[in-house]
Amino acid sequence: MGGMETTARGRPRSFDRDAALDQAIRLFWSNGYEATSIRDLSTCMGIGMPSLYNTFGDKQTLFAEAVQVYEREYGGFIEAALSEEPTATAAAIRILTEAPRRYTRRGLPHGCLIVSGDGGTNDETVRQALQRVRDHKTAQVSEKIEGDIATGALPADTDAAGLAGFTMAVLDGLAQRARNGGTRAELTGIANVAIGAWRS
């Protein structure tokens, strides 16, 4: 029994690691990596700085875990559309239709941690980690488009990389607009223009 008390030393007995991590995710999501201090994290997570380091590691390590859990708990809509929709066009329309709602959810920070979490940072590890996530998503969209070109669902002269890049650039723009106070209706109007490009 004594072992249980030892592992809990330095933090409340009721400490909930997942709940604390969720608070960190929301803070990084709101402020980005660079503007979030360890002191800010300690305060919002409700644990002292020594306990924070012991439980989650340094800020960079905590951010990496936050991004991973964010993707699982708050993201994933791009991957879901790509795997569930039969064509790239259907997937892209679903992604662009869902994005305005995703980026303006009530009770959550607006925008997207993956899009803006590394804004303003000179930390190459953080920047490269998020860029890898963004590049992977773009590659997934491009692969779906290439599959449709191969089956004839899209014209043979379709620029898969260009169309995937365009779609992801629109999503990035929607996420940034949401962060800057854009309404869901405004974001939907922008998304509808991009949907029109897919349908033409």
C-alpha angles and dihedrals in degrees: 000000000000090000091065091057092049094055091049094050113126097024136062117282089236093056110148109200095194093051091048091049090050089055089052091049091053092048093050088044091053100040108019127235098287098049093047114089128199087244090055090049093048091052097046093043092049096232134109120256094251090053091046091055092044093049104036107015123229125338093269092052092047091049091051091053091044091055092048093050092041089058091051099041105030107016132044098100093115093052092045092054093046093051098039103040119078097222139033090241093054090045094049093048090050092048093048091045093050098042098078090054093043093052095047104043115157113249094018132088112269122245127024131297091214092054100045109014093101095044112136096005125127091195102120093196091057094043094048093046093055092041089055090054092049093046091049092053091048090049090051091054091046091051091052090051092048089053090054092048089053092052094043094247087122126034116272092240093057111130099229095187092045094048092046091048091049092051093049092045089055090050090050089050092049091051092049092046089052090051089051093054102272113159124236089248091053092048091048090054091053092045090051091059089054091046088054090055090053092049096048 
